[in-house]
Amino acid sequence: MAALTALPLLALTACGYGSQAKDDTPAQKVAAGTEKVDGLDSVKIGYFGNLTHATALVGVQKGFFQKSLGATRAKYQIFNAGPSEIEALTSGSVDIGWIGPSPAINGYTKSDGKSLRIIGGSASGGVRLVVNPKKIASLKDLKGKKIATPQLGNTQDVAFLNWIADQGWKVDALSGKGDVSVVRTDNKITPDAYKSGSIDGAWVPEPTASKLVAEGGKVLFDESTLWPDNKFVITNIIVSQTFLKEHPKAVEAVLTASVETNKWINAHPDEAKAAANKQLEADSGKALPTNVLDPAWKSIQITDDPLASTLNTEAQHAVKAGLLKSPKLDGIYDLTLLNKVLKAAGENTVGDAGLGAD
């Protein structure tokens, strides 16, 4: 198996499945007189405690998911890494999840296309290269420096390795050694690593990027500038194929809530930002300070479109880096229910770039 489809999964036992979100808040109460969807007692939803998962954060905090699911209880699981969420989806511990493109590709290819489907989009952008301005004044100064990414083979790691290759520099993808030292560092400890001087910068998602800026870091560039129309997928919605087949009404209910949440976020950006931060505090015990929250929120675009063509490009970047054999992504998308929901809401439908399920 290629490195991307094998190595990250070694970390599963260390990652764990994350913490269970509280379900006793007013927004999570089951409304009286409602009925269960598909006869289910609950639907298990996974997401990360990152602002790039704003749809999930706001949807939980404002009760959009629970409202759409009626008397079926929405249960939540918070994850720290993509491989652990994929494992939870495969084992049935999670039914539907918000996740980055690389773990989705990883899970799909490792299971020979049998584990999951991408059923919707959630966010674009929210990834920046932040450096120590005392050591790095321009892009050419990155050569010879130590730059962190969240995890071997994760979405930002692949993007940075691809960018390095485009500069004509050489780095061994597995060890991270070369013209630039790629240091795989958990987002939780990256700010401390930056402060201690053990790294010179980081290619990371929000809010980690803005945390580094708050520590004196400088944004060298935003990854969105590397993509057509400044858009690229950073967060998708995935579902277990078994759950999709057996409970399409429940999947549709979650997608309905996602579309409603995204519409509300884009119509009420300040309120949505506050709601996302409140949920981060509920999940982690700590809210983001304003000097981190505000710039981080501005760098993220919320969208129902999964931006399928960019996922295919990201897969090719992993191939180019030597972390993935040419993947067969045919069938990774099933946007049937999403487009049904979008039509009902009077919104434009979205495409799968030719990678849809039959």
Buried (B, 14 or more C-beta within 10 A) or exposed (E): EBBBBEBBBEBBEEBEBBBEBEBEBEBBEBEEEEEBBBEBEBBBBBBBBBBBBBBBBBBBBBBBBBBBBBBBBBBBBBBBBBBBBBBBBBEEBBBBBBBBBBBBBBBBBBBEBEBBBBBBBBBBBBBBBBBBBEBBEEEEBBEEBBBBBBBBBBBBBBBBBBBBBEEEBEBEBEEBEBBBBBBEBBBEEBBEBBEEEBBBBBBBBBBBBBBBBBBEBBBBBBBBEBBEEEBBBBBBBBBBBBBBEEBBEBBBBBBBBBBBBBBBBEEBEEEBBBBBBBBBBBBEEEBBEEEBBEBBBBBBBBBBBBBBBBBBBBBBBBBBBBBBBEBEBEBBBBBBBBBBBBEEEEBEEBBBBEBBBE
